[in-house]
Amino acid sequence: MSFRAGRLVVFLTALSCVTFARAAQSQGYGSASPPSSKSDPTALAPAVDAANRRFENAFNSGDAAGAARELYARDARILPPGSETVEGGDKIAAYWAAAATAPQTGVRRVQLSTLDLQLVGDAAYEIGRATLTLANGQRVTPRYLIVWKKEDGEWRRYLDIWNMDTN
C-alpha cells in the first residue's frame, strides 16, 4: 500500500469513527442517561485526562490487563493495526496484557497526549498521540482516535484505533 493510500485509509477510518459517534449520540446509544440529557463539556477534559493518567499509571506499573478492565466499556472494541478487531472487556484486557509482555516488542511504558477532544452529545472523541517505550528500548509514537461513552456514570473507552507513522 502506498503512503498516500495509507493516509487515505487512516482519514476514512477516523471519519467513520466520528460519524459513528454522532449517529450513536443521536440514537441515545450507550448512554447511561436519557438521550435528552447532555454531558457537561467543562467536565469532559478533566475526566478524560484523569482516565488517561489512571491507564498510564496502571499500565506502567505492570497491570496492563487491570488498566484495560477499568477504563474500557464492557462492549468496547479496539482496532489494532494489522490485527483483527478485539471485542469486549476481557478480550481487550488479554490483548493489552500480551502487548505488555512480548519479549522484544512489548510495550513497557505508555504516555498519552490528547491533541483534540470533542463532546458529541452524550459521547466524545479524542485524537491523540501516544509515546510507547518498547522492551528493546525503542520509542514509537502512534496516533490514536478514541470514542468515549459514559457507562455507570464514568467516561470509558468505547472504540479505540491507532496507527504508526510511516516516516
C-alpha positions in Angstrom: 0.0 0.0 0.0 1.4 3.4 -0.9 1.9 6.1 1.6 -0.9 8.2 0.1 -3.3 5.2 0.2 -2.4 4.6 3.8 -3.2 8.2 4.7 -6.5 7.9 3.0 -7.3 4.7 4.9 -6.4 6.5 8.2 -8.6 9.5 7.3 -11.5 7.4 6.3 -11.3 5.3 9.5 -11.2 8.5 11.6 -14.1 9.9 9.7 -16.1 6.7 10.2 -15.5 6.7 13.9 -16.6 10.3 14.2 -19.7 9.6 12.1 -20.4 6.6 14.2 -20.1 8.6 17.4 -22.5 11.2 16.0 -25.0 8.6 14.9 -24.8 6.8 18.2 -25.4 10.1 20.1 -28.4 10.9 18.0 -29.9 7.5 18.8 -29.0 7.7 22.5 -26.9 4.6 22.2 -24.7 3.6 25.0 -25.8 6.4 27.3 -26.4 5.7 30.9 -28.8 8.7 30.9 -31.7 9.5 28.7 -30.8 10.8 25.2 -32.2 14.3 26.1 -29.6 14.9 28.8 -26.4 16.5 27.8 -22.9 15.8 29.2 -21.2 18.6 30.9 -18.5 19.9 28.4 -16.5 21.5 31.2 -16.2 18.2 33.0 -15.1 16.2 29.9 -11.5 17.2 29.6 -10.6 16.7 33.3 -12.5 13.3 33.3 -10.7 12.0 30.1 -7.3 13.3 31.4 -7.8 11.6 34.7 -8.8 8.3 32.9 -5.7 8.5 30.7 -3.5 9.1 33.7 -5.1 6.1 35.5 -4.5 4.0 32.4 -0.8 5.1 32.2 -0.2 4.5 35.9 -1.7 1.0 35.9 0.0 0.0 32.6 3.4 1.4 33.6 3.1 -0.4 37.0 2.8 -3.7 35.2 -1.0 -4.1 35.3 -2.0 -3.6 31.7 -4.9 -6.0 32.0 -6.2 -4.1 35.0 -5.9 -0.8 33.3 -7.9 -2.1 30.4 -10.6 -3.7 32.6 -11.1 -0.4 34.5 -11.1 2.0 31.5 -12.8 0.2 28.6 -16.6 -0.1 28.3 -18.0 -3.6 28.7 -18.9 -3.6 25.0 -15.7 -1.8 23.8 -13.8 -2.7 20.7 -10.2 -2.0 19.8 -8.8 -2.0 16.3 -5.1 -2.6 16.5 -3.1 -2.0 13.3 -2.6 -5.2 11.3 -4.8 -7.3 13.6 -8.4 -8.4 13.9 -10.8 -6.3 15.9 -10.8 -7.2 19.6 -14.3 -7.0 21.2 -15.3 -7.0 24.9 -13.6 -6.0 28.1 -12.0 -9.4 28.9 -10.5 -9.9 25.4 -9.2 -6.3 25.4 -7.6 -6.9 28.8 -6.0 -10.1 27.5 -4.8 -8.2 24.4 -3.1 -5.4 26.5 -1.6 -8.0 28.8 0.0 -9.8 25.9 1.1 -6.5 24.3 2.9 -5.6 27.5 4.8 -8.8 27.9 6.0 -9.6 24.4 9.8 -10.2 24.7 11.2 -7.7 22.2 8.4 -5.5 21.1 6.3 -5.5 24.2 5.2 -2.1 25.4 6.8 -1.3 28.7 5.8 2.3 29.2 2.8 4.4 27.9 2.4 8.2 27.8 -0.8 9.6 26.3 -1.2 13.1 25.0 -4.6 14.5 23.9 -4.4 16.7 20.8 -8.2 17.2 20.3 -11.2 16.3 22.4 -14.8 17.0 21.3 -18.1 16.3 23.0 -20.7 14.9 20.6 -24.0 14.7 22.6 -23.5 12.0 25.2 -20.4 10.7 23.5 -16.9 12.2 22.9 -14.0 11.6 20.7 -10.3 12.1 21.4 -7.5 12.4 18.9 -4.1 12.0 20.4 -0.5 10.7 20.3 1.0 8.1 22.5 4.7 7.7 23.3 5.4 4.0 23.8 8.7 2.6 25.1 9.2 -0.9 23.9 11.1 -3.8 25.6 14.0 -3.3 23.3 14.3 0.4 24.3 12.9 1.8 21.1 10.3 4.6 21.4 7.4 4.8 19.0 4.7 7.5 18.7 1.5 6.2 17.3 -1.6 8.4 16.7 -4.9 7.3 18.2 -8.6 8.0 18.0 -10.8 7.0 20.9 -14.6 7.3 21.1 -15.6 7.7 24.7 -19.0 6.9 26.2 -20.5 7.1 29.7 -21.0 3.8 31.4 -22.0 3.6 35.0 -21.5 7.4 35.3 -17.9 7.3 34.1 -16.3 8.1 30.8 -15.0 4.9 29.3 -13.3 4.0 26.1 -15.8 2.5 23.6 -13.8 2.4 20.3 -10.0 2.7 20.2 -8.0 2.7 17.0 -4.3 3.6 16.5 -1.7 3.5 13.8 2.0 4.1 13.4 3.6 6.8 11.4 5.5 5.6 8.4 8.2 8.2 8.5 
